[in-house]
Amino acid sequence: MPYRPTQAMRDAAQTALNYNDEVAPSKRWGTPVGRRRARKIVNNGEFNKTEIAQIFAFLSRFKDEYERQRSAKKYGKAYMAYLGWGGPSGLTWAEDKLRRYERAGE
């Protein structure tokens, strides 16, 4: 069963995409995959289990760096990439959806 992102995830991803529109190319965040993911989140696309697992893996891996930049109020590429993948609410969302798949035996 595919799932759609939350409004908080869409807002975070839109913030990251807006940032890329406002800065010089050398200061932009993300790979083509990350930017595509952000656009899909913003467009309220449906995400399958594989995509949700990718979101969870990315957000889990970069959570500490996101928190460091947020605490220091120094918002760099890693911070924006984290938002692009759905931000903190995206991590909670992905974890919940993966648990639902597990309970359903998928």
N, C-alpha and C positions, 0 to 999 in steps of 0.2 A: 504494500500500500504506500503510495507516495504521500509526502507531507509538504505543506507550504510553510514558508518562513513567517515569523511573527513580525508585527509592526516595528518592534524595537530592532530586530535584525535588519529590516528594510531601511530604517532610519540610519543605522550605523553604516551600512553599505553605501547609502546615498552620500553620507558625509565623506566617506573615503573617495568616492568617485568625484565629488565636487572638488575635493582637495587637488586631485590630479588635474582638473580643469583649470585650476588657479595658479599652479606653480610651474616653474621651468621644467622641461623634460628631464633634466638631470636629478630633479628632486622628487619625481613621481615614484609611487610605490607600485609593487606588484609585477608579476609575470603575466603573460597573456591569459594563462589559466586562472589566476587570481582575479584579474579584472573581469573575465567572463563570468566567474562565479559571483562576483559582486553585482553585475548587471542582472543575472538570473534571480538573485535575492531581491533586488530592487523591483524587478518585474513580477514578483510574487509567483515565481515558477514552482513547479512541483519537483521535489527531490526524492530520489529513490534511496534505498539502503546504502548502496555503494557511495553515492554522493554525500550522504549524511555521515558515513564513516570517514570520508575524506575531510569534511568540515570539522568533525570532532578531532581527528588527528592533527590537523593544522592548528586549530585553536588551543588544543592541549599543549602542543609543542612550544607555542610562542606566548603562552599566558604570562609567564614570568617577565619576559621582556616588555610586553604590553603594560603590565603593572608597574615596572620600573619607570617607563617613560611617562605613564600617567601620574605617578607620584612626584616625579621631578618636573612635571609640566613642560616636558620637552618632547614634542610630538613629531617623531621622525617617521621614516618609511615603515618600520616594523609596526609602529602604533597604527598607522593608517591601513596597512595590510590586514592587521587583526580586525579592524572595523570592517574592512571590505569582505571578510569571510563571515560576518555576522556579529562580531564583537562578543562581549561577555554573555549577552543573552543567547547568542548563537551556540555557545558551548553548552549551556544548560539545556537548550532546545535539542541539540544533537544527542546529548547523553540520554535525555528522556526518550527520544524516538528510537534510539538503538536498544534501549531497554524494552520498549514496546515490541520491536521486532523479535527480540530474544524470547519474551513471554509468549509470543504468537508462534514460536518455533521456526521462525524464518532465518 
